[in-house]
Amino acid sequence: MNDSPYGLTAAVFTRDVEAALRMGECIETGTWFMNRCDYLDPALAWTGVKNSGRGVTLSRIGLNILRERSLTILRLKL
């Protein structure tokens, strides 16, 4: 996986949680799964590394990019 120019998602299938966590620390992807590869949670960011794109989608982090900020200033007393 790390030899690929892309790094969006990876999956590790094993019964050994500790082995999966060790592998996960070495995998160069934005997201990696253990024993699944089909789960998106809107509360979690979805991001890639390398040539899998830049930025973040889903979650508050990704949605903030789409927001337009504005400033309103009120003077309450004359």
C-alpha angles and dihedrals in degrees: 000000000000091000090063120096087226130071113175104125140353134181131209118199114200143117090228107089094186092052090050091051091050090050091046091058089057100042114101100217135113092235133017131184135206115220094345140055104187108074127110122177115193089214092061126071119247110211140158135209134211111011095345092099137274129268136027133279132195122024127058089290093060096039093054089069089063095050121099112216123214136175127226121192120191127190106204100184127047 
